[in-house]
Amino acid sequence: MNTNHKPAASREEFEARLRQIGADRYHDKHPFHHRLHGGDCTPDEVRAWVINRYYYQHSIPMKDAAFMSRVEEPALRRAWRSRIEDHDGTAENEGGIARWLRLAQAVGLDPAYVQSRVGIMPATKFAVDAYVRFVRDKTLLEAVAASLTELFAPAIHANRIEGLLQHYDFADDSSLSYFRKRLSEAPKDVAFGLKWVLDHADTAEKQDMAAAALEFKTDVLWAQLDALWNGYVEGRIPPGCWQPGEGMLLAKAS
């Protein structure tokens, strides 16, 4: 008999455990976000954030496509497909990537420069690429659990909208449309993902795997902000990364 075996937590206890990970580790607690939402970022710090965060936005549909390529259950593929459409858009509807590029233009950046992904910080690439590989290579349970940072996203989006509108001239309904749209998209995604994880994490071992996956995703988000802080707040921009003044719209650069 395995005396080390432990029973699975109840559904309610496990959900509380997942939510506590967000309370302890979500990147809304990072000082860069406090600086951004409080109006203390310089224009170039905001631009660096927009440029580097674009690499994450650009990679999310590829992450979801990698996930779907491994899913044999049609119902799960159908449910997950909307995530790609939310970011890439459809023939009828603008997606999140296009909305992010409108934010880039609003802060004075040339959208073509942002789309080129020139000047992305190494830590951004490493963190985001690690997330794509994680979803591609780990179990489906771990891949879905990693997406559950969306549990905590609506609050940060709401705070961001309020803070940016209060403190920055570029902020308006058009430039902040990405965040406003995520207020309705994220709850839909997380309702499905949370139920799926709670249904499938039916042993203590699987619950530990799912919790570790969610912690990994919080690390992915936190690492990106650490790099921004080190590079653009403290002034240690790595070689080859975006330098203030590069990739600007002509009207803003003058």
Salt bridges, closest charged atoms under 4 A:
GLU15 OE2 - ARG19 NE 2.99
ASP28 OD1 - LYS29 NZ 2.89
ASP44 OD1 - ARG47 NH1 2.97
GLU45 OE1 - ARG35 NE 2.78
ASP64 OD1 - LYS63 NZ 2.65
ASP86 OD2 - LYS188 NZ 3.38
GLU94 OE1 - ARG99 NE 3.85
GLU94 OE1 - ARG102 NH2 2.43
ASP137 OD1 - ARG136 NE 2.87
GLU150 OE2 - ARG182 NH2 2.76
ASP173 OD1 - ARG180 NH2 3.60
GLU185 OE1 - ARG182 NH1 2.77
ASP189 OD2 - ARG182 NH2 3.59
ASP189 OD1 - LYS188 NZ 3.01
ASP199 OD1 - ARG11 NH2 2.88
ASP199 OD2 - LYS195 NZ 2.84
ASP202 OD1 - LYS206 NZ 3.32
ASP208 OD2 - LYS6 NZ 3.31
ASP208 OD1 - ARG17 NH1 2.89
ASP219 OD1 - ARG25 NH2 2.69
ASP226 OD1 - HIS30 NE2 2.72
GLU234 OE1 - ARG236 NH2 2.19
